[in-house]
Amino acid sequence: MQRPTRFCPDCDSMPEIRPVSSASEISRRMFLQTAGAASAAVVAAGSLPLWATAAETPATASTPETLVKTLYESLSDKQRKTICFAWDYQDPKRGLLRTRVANNWQITDPEISSDFYTGDQQAMIRKIFEGMLQPDWHEKIDRQLEDDAGGYGREQTIAIFGAPGADKFEFVMTGRHLTMRCDGNSTEHMAFGGPIFYGHAAGGHFNEDAGHPSNVFWHQAIEANKLYKMLDGKQQTLALVEKLPVEQKVGFRGNDAELPGIPLTEMHSDQKEQVQKVLQKLIEPYRQGDRDEVLACLKAQGGLDGCSLAFYKQGDIGNDQVWDCWRLEGPSFVWYFRGTPHVHVWVNVADDASVATNA
């Protein structure tokens, strides 16, 4: 059986379709029910899963990094050969695999919900996934995955680079409209451990209407558009750019580049306060450690005063001048919100523009 062809014509490439077992077709709801029932049975029996330490209880979850190490140690030789790689592994076709980012891809073959993983391992992967997010975003991301991939676990895959517990390691989860990383801050200079991606085609619709009803990320654009309305005529002229950049181009331009849009140094204090609110909305879904990393990287390159903000005429759904596409960018900071024909968001953040990534 093949993965369902939920092909997004706007994506850079076809999903990487690979044979999988029929077990991978279980729904997210069924997976969660199964995992929940297993957990309840374990608790009722008075014991804990193999990935819970003696110091833990069901109410005191491990950190994602701790669980990555435990997951790694639980893998069989066959599993390690399939999903584990050297830190700087170079894929013949995709380059430095650890730092690759795309809007629709699978980093390895086995889907999370497939019988390649044991139930215990599936539960660990779910906990790692949840641990990378703020708790109030779990349901929102699950809704996005339901719309875009048929549910959590169905089209998402994982890989582990390096040896968890050693100096450097990274857990990467990918799928349609999803690239997430967990590295225990072992990736030098980079926030999130490398470039990430998030997106949503709300309700499974390729072409979203103006206002993006039910899109879990559209509130970020609403906050940015509030700022645009605060700008005076001259500032709006600076901020508004005619043509969209290629969406995959999120490499760093460095300190001497002329960035598109309005330099934030051209803004008044109240407008800069609104930029701070936009930034807070952007980092809101992620755990505190990743938020802190983003802010530290931004500070190292001069803070928001080193950034520019561009809004794009092209891609204005409904021609309502509520700008669907916009980009906050600094020397080594790119947060590109591309809301046409549905939401794609590319993120690449480091403390130094010389950092090399596969973005």
C-alpha positions as CSV (number, residue, x, y, z in Angstrom):
1,M,0.0,0.0,0.0
2,Q,1.2,3.5,-0.7
3,R,0.8,6.7,1.2
4,P,-2.3,8.6,0.3
5,T,-1.4,11.2,-2.4
6,R,-2.3,14.3,-0.6
7,F,-0.2,16.3,-3.1
8,C,0.0,20.0,-2.7
9,P,0.5,21.5,-6.3
10,D,2.0,24.5,-4.7
11,C,4.8,22.5,-2.9
12,D,8.3,22.3,-4.3
13,S,8.1,18.6,-5.0
14,M,5.8,15.6,-4.9
15,P,5.6,13.8,-1.5
16,E,8.1,11.0,-1.3
17,I,5.7,8.1,-1.8
18,R,7.1,4.8,-0.4
19,P,5.5,1.4,0.3
20,V,4.3,1.0,3.9
21,S,2.4,-1.6,5.8
22,S,-1.4,-1.4,6.2
23,A,-0.8,-0.8,9.9
24,S,0.3,2.7,9.1
25,E,-3.2,3.5,8.0
26,I,-4.6,3.7,11.5
27,S,-6.1,7.1,12.3
28,R,-4.7,9.5,14.8
29,R,-7.8,9.0,16.9
30,M,-7.2,5.2,17.0
31,F,-3.6,5.7,17.8
32,L,-4.3,8.0,20.7
33,Q,-7.0,5.6,22.0
34,T,-4.6,2.7,21.8
35,A,-1.8,4.6,23.5
36,G,-4.1,5.9,26.2
37,A,-5.5,2.4,26.9
38,A,-2.0,1.0,27.1
39,S,-1.0,3.7,29.6
40,A,-4.1,3.2,31.7
41,A,-3.4,-0.6,31.8
42,V,0.2,0.0,32.9
43,V,-0.8,2.4,35.6
44,A,-3.5,0.0,36.8
45,A,-1.0,-2.7,37.0
46,G,1.2,-0.6,39.3
47,S,4.1,-0.3,36.9
48,L,5.5,2.3,34.5
49,P,6.4,2.1,30.8
50,L,10.0,1.2,30.0
51,W,10.8,4.8,29.1
52,A,9.7,6.2,32.5
53,T,12.4,6.4,35.1
54,A,12.0,5.5,38.7
55,A,11.9,9.1,39.7
56,E,9.0,9.8,37.3
57,T,5.3,9.4,37.5
58,P,2.6,9.8,34.8
59,A,2.2,13.4,36.1
60,T,5.9,14.3,35.7
61,A,6.9,13.8,32.0
62,S,10.4,13.6,30.9
63,T,12.0,16.3,28.7
64,P,12.0,15.5,25.0
65,E,15.7,15.1,25.0
66,T,15.5,12.5,27.8
67,L,12.9,10.6,25.8
68,V,15.0,10.8,22.6
69,K,17.8,9.1,24.4
70,T,15.4,6.4,25.8
71,L,13.9,5.9,22.4
72,Y,17.3,5.5,20.8
73,E,18.3,2.9,23.4
74,S,15.1,1.0,22.8
75,L,15.7,0.7,19.0
76,S,16.6,-2.7,17.5
77,D,19.5,-3.0,15.1
78,K,17.1,-3.0,12.2
79,Q,15.4,0.1,13.4
80,R,18.7,2.0,13.9
81,K,19.9,1.1,10.4
82,T,16.7,2.6,9.1
83,I,16.2,5.9,11.0
84,C,19.6,6.7,12.7
85,F,22.4,8.6,11.0
86,A,25.8,10.1,11.7
87,W,25.7,13.7,12.8
88,D,26.8,15.1,9.4
89,Y,25.3,12.4,7.1
90,Q,25.1,13.6,3.5
91,D,22.3,12.2,1.5
92,P,23.3,11.6,-2.1
93,K,20.2,13.5,-3.4
94,R,19.2,15.7,-0.5
95,G,22.5,17.0,0.9
96,L,23.1,17.5,4.6
97,L,20.0,15.6,5.7
98,R,20.0,16.8,9.3
99,T,19.4,20.4,8.3
100,R,17.2,19.9,5.3
101,V,13.8,21.6,5.3
102,A,10.9,21.3,2.9
103,N,7.1,21.9,3.0
104,N,6.2,18.3,2.1
105,W,8.6,15.5,2.8
106,Q,9.5,12.4,4.8
107,I,13.0,12.1,6.2
108,T,12.9,8.3,6.5
109,D,10.5,5.6,5.3
110,P,8.5,4.3,8.3
111,E,5.5,6.3,9.4
112,I,5.2,6.9,13.1
113,S,1.9,4.9,13.3
114,S,3.3,1.9,11.4
115,D,4.2,-1.4,13.0
116,F,7.9,-0.6,12.4
117,Y,7.6,0.9,15.9
118,T,6.4,-0.8,19.1
119,G,3.5,0.7,20.9
120,D,5.9,1.9,23.6
121,Q,8.1,3.6,21.1
122,Q,5.0,5.3,19.5
123,A,4.1,6.6,22.9
124,M,7.6,8.0,23.4
125,I,7.6,9.7,20.0
126,R,4.2,11.3,20.8
127,K,5.6,12.6,24.1
128,I,8.7,14.0,22.3
129,F,6.4,15.7,19.8
130,E,4.2,17.2,22.5
131,G,7.3,18.3,24.5
132,M,8.5,20.5,21.7
133,L,5.2,22.5,21.8
134,Q,3.3,24.5,24.3
135,P,0.5,22.3,25.8
136,D,-2.2,24.6,24.5
137,W,-0.9,24.0,21.0
138,H,-1.2,20.2,21.0
139,E,-4.8,20.2,19.9
140,K,-4.2,22.9,17.2
141,I,-1.3,21.1,15.6
142,D,-3.3,17.8,15.8
143,R,-6.1,19.6,13.9
144,Q,-3.5,20.8,11.3
145,L,-2.2,17.3,10.8
146,E,-5.8,16.0,10.5
147,D,-6.5,18.4,7.7
148,D,-3.1,18.0,5.9
149,A,-2.1,14.4,6.5
150,G,-5.2,12.5,7.7
151,G,-4.0,12.7,11.3
152,Y,-1.0,12.5,13.6
153,G,1.4,9.7,12.8
154,R,0.1,8.8,9.4
155,E,2.5,10.7,7.1
156,Q,5.0,11.9,9.6
157,T,8.4,10.2,10.0
158,I,11.4,10.6,12.2
159,A,15.2,10.4,12.2
160,I,17.9,10.6,14.8
161,F,21.3,12.1,14.1
162,G,24.3,11.5,16.3
163,A,24.1,9.5,19.5
164,P,21.7,10.9,22.1
165,G,23.5,11.4,25.4
166,A,26.7,12.3,23.5
167,D,27.9,15.9,22.7
168,K,25.7,16.3,19.7
169,F,22.4,14.7,18.7
170,E,19.2,15.7,17.0
171,F,15.7,14.3,16.6
172,V,13.9,15.4,13.4
173,M,10.2,14.9,12.6
174,T,8.9,15.6,9.1
175,G,5.7,15.4,7.1
176,R,3.4,17.5,5.0
177,H,3.5,21.1,6.4
178,L,5.8,20.0,9.2
179,T,9.5,20.0,10.0
180,M,10.4,19.9,13.8
181,R,13.6,19.4,15.6
182,C,14.8,18.5,19.1
183,D,18.5,18.8,19.8
184,G,19.1,19.6,23.5
185,N,20.9,22.8,22.3
186,S,23.7,20.7,20.9
187,T,23.4,22.4,17.4
188,E,25.8,25.3,17.7
189,H,24.5,28.8,16.8
190,M,21.0,27.6,15.6
191,A,17.6,28.1,17.1
192,F,15.3,25.0,16.9
193,G,18.4,22.9,15.9
194,G,18.1,24.2,12.3
195,P,15.5,25.4,9.9
196,I,11.9,24.4,10.6
197,F,8.6,24.6,8.6
198,Y,4.9,24.8,9.6
199,G,1.8,25.3,7.5
200,H,-1.9,24.5,7.2
201,A,-4.4,24.0,4.4
202,A,-7.4,24.5,6.7
203,G,-10.2,21.9,6.1
204,G,-8.0,20.2,3.6
205,H,-8.7,22.9,1.0
206,F,-5.8,23.8,-1.3
207,N,-7.2,27.3,-2.0
208,E,-8.2,29.1,1.2
209,D,-10.6,32.0,1.2
210,A,-9.6,35.5,2.3
211,G,-9.3,35.6,6.1
212,H,-8.2,31.9,6.1
213,P,-11.2,30.6,8.2
214,S,-10.2,27.8,10.6
215,N,-6.4,28.1,9.8
216,V,-4.6,27.6,13.1
217,F,-1.8,30.0,12.1
218,W,-3.7,32.9,10.5
219,H,-3.7,34.9,13.8
220,Q,0.0,35.5,13.3
221,A,-0.8,37.3,10.0
222,I,-3.6,39.3,11.7
223,E,-1.1,40.6,14.2
224,A,1.3,41.6,11.4
225,N,-1.4,43.4,9.5
226,K,-2.3,45.4,12.6
227,L,1.2,46.7,12.4
228,Y,0.9,47.6,8.7
229,K,-2.2,49.7,9.5
230,M,-0.2,51.6,12.1
231,L,2.3,52.7,9.5
232,D,2.0,56.1,7.9
233,G,1.9,56.5,4.1
234,K,5.7,56.8,3.6
235,Q,6.3,53.8,5.9
236,Q,3.7,51.7,4.0
237,T,5.4,52.6,0.7
238,L,8.7,51.3,2.1
239,A,7.0,48.2,3.6
240,L,5.0,47.1,0.6
241,V,6.9,45.0,-2.0
242,E,5.5,44.0,-5.3
243,K,6.6,40.5,-5.9
244,L,6.9,37.5,-3.7
245,P,10.3,35.9,-3.2
246,V,10.8,32.2,-4.0
247,E,9.4,30.5,-0.9
248,Q,12.2,28.0,-0.4
249,K,14.9,30.8,-0.4
250,V,15.3,31.4,3.3
251,G,19.1,31.4,3.5
252,F,20.8,34.1,5.5
253,R,21.8,37.3,3.6
254,G,24.3,38.6,6.2
255,N,25.0,42.0,7.8
256,D,25.7,43.9,4.6
257,A,22.6,42.9,2.6
258,E,19.8,45.3,1.7
259,L,16.8,43.6,3.1
260,P,13.3,43.9,1.6
261,G,10.7,46.1,3.2
262,I,10.9,48.7,5.9
263,P,13.9,48.7,8.3
264,L,12.5,48.5,11.8
265,T,14.8,51.5,12.7
266,E,12.3,53.5,10.6
267,M,9.5,52.7,13.0
268,H,8.2,54.7,16.0
269,S,8.2,53.3,19.5
270,D,4.6,52.2,19.4
271,Q,5.1,50.5,16.1
272,K,8.2,48.6,17.5
273,E,6.0,47.5,20.4
274,Q,3.6,46.0,17.9
275,V,6.6,44.2,16.2
276,Q,7.3,42.6,19.5
277,K,3.8,41.4,19.7
278,V,4.1,39.9,16.2
279,L,7.3,38.1,17.3
280,Q,5.6,36.7,20.4
281,K,2.8,35.3,18.2
282,L,5.4,33.7,16.0
283,I,7.3,31.9,18.8
284,E,4.1,31.2,20.8
285,P,3.6,27.5,19.7
286,Y,7.0,26.3,20.9
287,R,8.4,25.3,24.3
288,Q,10.1,27.9,26.4
289,G,13.7,26.7,25.6
290,D,13.2,27.2,21.9
291,R,11.6,30.6,22.4
292,D,14.6,31.6,24.5
293,E,17.0,30.4,21.7
294,V,15.2,32.5,19.1
295,L,15.4,35.6,21.2
296,A,19.1,35.0,22.1
297,C,19.9,34.5,18.4
298,L,18.1,37.7,17.5
299,K,19.9,39.7,20.2
300,A,23.3,38.5,19.0
301,Q,22.6,40.0,15.5
302,G,21.5,43.4,16.8
303,G,17.9,42.6,17.9
304,L,14.8,43.7,16.0
305,D,16.6,46.9,15.0
306,G,18.7,44.9,12.7
307,C,15.6,43.5,10.9
308,S,13.3,44.6,8.2
309,L,9.6,43.7,7.6
310,A,8.1,43.3,4.1
311,F,4.5,42.9,3.1
312,Y,3.8,41.6,-0.4
313,K,1.2,42.7,-2.9
314,Q,1.4,39.5,-4.9
315,G,-0.6,36.8,-3.2
316,D,-3.3,39.1,-1.7
317,I,-6.2,36.7,-1.6
318,G,-9.4,38.6,-2.3
319,N,-7.5,41.8,-3.1
320,D,-8.6,43.1,0.3
321,Q,-5.2,44.6,1.2
322,V,-5.0,42.3,4.2
323,W,-1.6,41.1,3.3
324,D,-1.5,37.3,3.2
325,C,2.3,37.2,2.7
326,W,5.0,38.9,4.7
327,R,8.5,38.4,5.9
328,L,10.4,39.4,9.0
329,E,14.1,39.2,8.2
330,G,17.5,40.1,9.8
331,P,21.1,39.2,9.0
332,S,20.6,35.6,10.2
333,F,16.9,35.6,10.9
334,V,14.2,34.6,8.4
335,W,10.5,34.1,9.3
336,Y,8.6,34.0,6.0
337,F,4.8,33.8,6.3
338,R,3.5,32.9,2.9
339,G,-0.3,32.7,3.1
340,T,-1.2,32.0,-0.5
341,P,-3.0,29.8,-1.6
342,H,-2.8,28.4,2.0
343,V,-0.4,29.0,4.8
344,H,3.3,28.0,4.4
345,V,5.8,29.3,7.0
346,W,9.6,29.0,6.6
347,V,11.8,29.6,9.7
348,N,15.6,29.9,9.8
349,V,17.2,31.5,12.8
350,A,20.9,31.6,13.9
351,D,23.1,33.9,15.9
352,D,25.6,34.2,13.0
353,A,25.0,34.6,9.3
354,S,28.0,32.4,8.5
355,V,26.2,29.3,9.8
356,A,25.6,26.9,7.0
357,T,22.3,25.1,6.6
358,N,20.5,23.1,3.9
359,A,17.9,25.9,3.5
